[in-house]
Amino acid sequence: MSDLERVPDKPVTFIEKMMSVHGDILPDDTDWEMIELVAQTLEKLNEENRVLLDMRFYHRYPYSKITALMGYSSKSVAWYSVQRALEELRSELTKNKTVSERYT
């Protein structure tokens, strides 16, 4: 069985660890290759965008808390900044042939 086919007893990759912290249940048909690809792509983002995505989707902080932690002037600025980080992630992901063939 390859690493992509296994169902781990405990988290192995960064993404698995992130998902398990919140008790997310991964289905048997989880696409481990895509999860690892997203994890690798996240590492390529600039630090601010990685931090924003970490706060919003890993820690599940509300925009009010992101606003305070990042020193933004309003929740609207925090929301816009997270959207910009998501756009950078999407842009980087679609540069990958596997992703672009599957989703475009």
C-alpha positions, -999 to 999 in steps of 0.1 A, spaced: 0 0 0 14 34 -10 15 64 14 -13 79 -6 -36 49 -1 -31 45 36 -54 58 63 -31 69 91 -37 61 128 -23 95 136 -16 126 115 15 125 93 14 155 71 8 191 80 -26 191 64 -36 159 82 -25 174 115 -45 206 107 -76 186 99 -74 162 129 -71 190 154 -107 200 147 -120 164 146 -127 165 109 -134 130 96 -117 121 64 -136 98 41 -121 66 28 -118 81 -7 -98 111 5 -75 124 -23 -42 123 -4 -22 134 -34 -43 166 -37 -41 173 0 -3 170 -1 -2 192 -32 -22 219 -14 1 216 16 32 221 -6 16 250 -23 7 267 10 44 266 19 52 286 -13 29 315 -3 43 347 13 44 347 51 15 371 56 -8 350 34 2 318 51 -5 334 85 -39 347 73 -50 313 60 -37 296 91 -56 319 113 -88 317 93 -89 280 84 -67 262 109 -75 282 141 -109 292 127 -105 327 140 -133 352 132 -124 382 111 -127 404 143 -98 385 159 -78 385 126 -83 422 125 -69 427 160 -40 403 156 -29 416 122 -35 453 132 -59 459 103 -82 489 104 -114 469 100 -129 435 96 -135 444 59 -97 447 55 -92 414 72 -118 398 49 -102 413 18 -68 401 29 -80 366 34 -96 366 0 -64 379 -15 -45 350 2 -70 325 -11 -66 340 -46 -28 336 -44 -33 300 -33 -57 293 -62 -33 309 -86 -4 288 -74 -24 256 -75 -37 261 -110 0 264 -122 2 227 -114 -7 205 -144 -25 179 -122 -48 206 -107 -54 225 -139 -64 193 -158 -87 182 -130 -104 215 -122 -104 236 -154 
